C-alpha cells in the first residue's frame, strides 16, 4: 500500500493505506519517543513501551503478602477477587498496566488463548521477552492442565530468566535466574 507521513505538535504518524485509501494501520511516535501502532478502530497493535511498563508494574509489587498467609487475600486487593489463586489475576493486571487490552483473568490458560487470538504465543523452547507471561502445566485447556502463570522480567543470553510470580510462597515473589521447566509456553502481551 501507500504510506503517508504527518507531523504535528511533536507527534509523528505513518499511515499505511488499505482498501480504497482507508487507513489499515497507523503508527504514531509521541514527543516522549513512545511508538504505537493502531489498527482501524483505534486498537493498539503494538506499543514500544508496553513491555517495560508491564515489567515495572510486576516488580513494584514484589513483597506484597497474603493476609493471613495462605488465604489468597491481599491488602487492598488490586488484582484478585480474594477467592481463588491469584496468579492469573496478577498477570493480567500487570499486562493492563502496559495498556494491553485484556480483561481481568481468573484462569492462567486464558492468558495463552487471549495471546493466540490477539498477539503471539511461543513454545516452551523459545526465548521469551520481558513482559511475556510464562505458563506452567501442559496446556491451556483447564485448571488441571494450566496450573500457574508468572511475568518474565529479564532474560539472560544463556536462556535463564527472572520472573515475578504471585501465590508463590503466599506472596509476590521475584524468582531469580532459573531455566524454566514444566511450562507449556509463553504468551506475548504485544505483537512484536
C-alpha positions in Angstrom: 0.0 0.0 0.0 0.8 3.7 0.1 2.3 5.4 3.1 1.5 8.9 4.3 3.6 10.7 7.0 2.3 13.5 9.1 3.7 15.6 12.0 2.0 17.9 14.4 2.8 19.1 17.9 5.6 16.6 18.4 3.6 13.6 17.2 4.7 11.8 14.1 2.3 9.4 12.4 2.8 7.0 9.5 -0.4 5.6 7.7 -0.5 2.5 5.6 -3.4 2.8 3.2 -5.8 -0.1 3.0 -8.6 -0.8 0.7 -10.0 2.2 -1.1 -7.5 4.5 0.6 -8.8 4.0 4.1 -6.0 3.6 6.7 -5.2 0.0 7.5 -2.8 0.8 10.3 -1.4 4.0 11.9 2.0 4.2 13.6 2.4 7.2 15.9 5.6 8.4 17.7 4.9 10.8 20.5 7.3 13.5 21.9 8.5 11.1 24.6 9.7 8.6 22.0 6.9 6.1 22.6 5.8 4.4 19.3 2.4 2.8 18.9 0.7 1.0 16.0 -3.1 1.3 15.9 -5.5 -0.8 13.9 -8.6 0.6 12.2 -10.9 1.5 15.1 -8.1 2.6 17.4 -7.0 -0.8 18.9 -3.3 -0.7 19.8 -1.5 -3.5 18.0 2.0 -2.6 19.3 3.5 -0.2 21.9 7.2 0.3 22.2 7.0 0.9 26.0 4.3 -1.7 26.9 6.8 -4.4 27.9 8.8 -2.1 30.2 5.6 -0.8 31.9 4.5 -4.4 32.5 7.9 -5.3 34.0 7.9 -2.2 36.2 4.3 -2.9 37.4 5.2 -6.5 38.3 8.4 -5.6 40.1 6.6 -2.8 42.0 4.5 -5.5 43.7 7.4 -7.8 44.9 7.0 -8.4 48.6 3.2 -8.0 48.8 1.9 -10.8 51.0 -1.3 -12.6 51.6 -3.0 -11.6 54.9 -3.3 -14.0 56.6 -0.7 -16.2 54.8 -2.4 -18.9 52.7 -5.7 -17.0 52.4 -5.4 -15.8 48.8 -6.3 -12.4 50.2 -4.1 -9.3 49.9 -4.4 -5.8 51.3 -6.4 -3.6 49.0 -7.0 -6.5 46.6 -5.9 -4.6 43.4 -5.8 -7.7 41.2 -7.8 -10.6 42.7 -11.3 -11.2 44.0 -9.8 -12.9 47.0 -11.5 -16.2 46.4 -9.1 -18.0 44.1 -5.4 -18.5 43.4 -4.5 -15.0 42.2 -1.6 -15.6 39.7 -3.7 -15.0 36.6 -5.4 -12.0 38.2 -2.0 -10.5 38.8 -0.5 -11.4 35.4 -3.5 -9.8 33.6 -3.3 -6.8 35.9 0.4 -6.3 35.0 -0.5 -6.5 31.3 -3.2 -3.9 31.8 -0.6 -1.6 33.4 1.2 -1.8 30.0 -2.1 -0.8 28.2 -2.7 -4.3 26.9 -6.5 -4.6 26.3 -7.0 -7.8 28.3 -9.7 -8.1 30.9 -9.5 -9.5 34.5 -8.4 -13.1 34.0 -9.1 -15.6 36.8 -7.6 -18.6 34.9 -4.0 -18.9 33.7 -5.0 -20.6 30.4 -6.9 -17.5 29.4 -3.7 -15.6 29.1 -2.5 -18.1 26.5 -5.7 -18.3 24.5 -6.0 -14.5 24.5 -2.5 -14.2 23.1 -3.3 -16.8 20.4 -6.2 -14.7 19.3 -4.6 -11.3 19.7 -0.8 -11.3 19.7 1.7 -14.1 19.8 2.4 -17.3 21.7 5.7 -19.1 21.9 6.6 -22.7 22.6 8.4 -23.6 25.9 11.7 -24.0 23.9 11.5 -20.4 22.6 13.4 -17.4 24.1 10.8 -15.3 26.0 10.9 -11.5 26.2 10.4 -9.3 29.3 6.7 -8.8 29.8 5.7 -12.2 28.4 3.5 -14.5 30.6 5.2 -17.8 31.4 2.6 -20.6 31.5 3.1 -23.7 33.7 1.5 -27.0 33.1 0.7 -28.9 29.9 -1.7 -26.7 28.0 -4.4 -24.0 28.4 -7.5 -26.3 28.4 -8.4 -26.3 32.1 -7.1 -25.8 35.7 -5.6 -29.3 35.7 -3.5 -28.6 32.5 -2.7 -24.9 33.1 -1.6 -24.6 36.7 0.2 -21.3 37.1 1.3 -18.1 35.3 4.1 -15.5 36.0 5.6 -12.5 34.3 9.0 -12.7 32.7 11.0 -9.6 33.8 14.5 -10.4 32.5 16.2 -12.9 30.1 19.9 -13.7 30.1 21.9 -14.6 27.0 22.2 -18.3 28.2 18.4 -18.5 28.4 18.0 -18.2 32.2 15.1 -16.0 33.2 13.8 -14.0 36.1 10.1 -13.8 36.8 7.6 -12.2 39.1 5.1 -14.7 40.4 2.3 -14.5 42.9 0.6 -17.0 45.0 4.1 -18.4 45.2 5.1 -18.8 48.9 1.9 -16.7 49.6 3.4 -13.5 48.3 4.6 -11.6 45.2 8.0 -13.1 44.6 10.9 -12.3 42.3 12.3 -15.7 41.1 15.9 -15.1 40.2 17.8 -16.7 37.3 16.4 -20.1 36.5 15.9 -22.3 33.5 12.1 -22.9 33.2 10.7 -26.4 33.3 7.2 -27.7 33.5 5.8 -25.0 31.2 3.7 -25.2 28.0 4.7 -21.8 26.6 4.8 -18.1 26.7 2.1 -15.6 25.8 3.2 -12.2 24.5 1.3 -9.0 25.6 2.1 -7.3 22.2 2.6 -8.3 18.6 6.4 -8.0 18.1 
